[in-house]
């Protein structure tokens, strides 16, 4: 598997695990899920949602959401999507940028459950 | 009807109490050497009594309704505050994402904003309020989230007292508000927006 970073097209989807403690009773996602400057995701070109979920310790596996790259680029400001593959995870992709209240809410809105809690 | 002042007889109060005769509203206008007395029938003693009772009943109903609304809102907010108390027990890496634990003082600051300031403001409006979720936030901060179909608001209470409370809210269309809470006026502007559901 390639460790060379590739350009991620707009049609791609990024998978992100949501820990159980980040999920509200109505399956809404807490904004803390999208607060890290370097937010880790998996590019769907190199990972299935199930593989993405299983990369996390079982007690932190809540569910997988999909973030459309085109949604991130068009609806959320100042975020850089960077493919950062490793030997262990060739799909690894960082979404880099400050995430204030507006941006965290915006990520909550574009996130779609792919593997539900 | 025009008469001299001396002809005016003030109704005897005891007589008025006892006699169910029709009271007259007396307006006096001075016009040269005479006074014009305008008589306008009002209500009998019984009619006044009935009217007062009806008004009193309406007031009581209105007050009960307001008290009920406030009590419901207060009770729902209290439940959410109690539910969120677990946040201060969360330790380092509680979510597997490396998130920090939380200080009692940060939670207290968030609860104070809601239970005294937001609730007080809502009570002054005499309206039922939307209850937010009190949630763990990034870097030891507390998030307060109103997530409703018509609007969303996220307030972030930082761990450090020196940092201002920040917020963002919108009606999912063009109407939004973003900033920090540095004064009572800014709090009122934000609470007004929340109570009006960002309309």
Interface residues (C-beta under 8 A of the other chain):
Chain A: X19 X21 X22 X24 X28 X30 X31 X32 X35 X36 X56 X57 X59 X60 X100 X101 X102 X104 X105
Chain B: X90 X94 X95 X96 X97 X99 X133 X135 X136 X137 X138 X143 X145 X147 X152 X154 X155 X156 X166 X167 X168 X176 X178
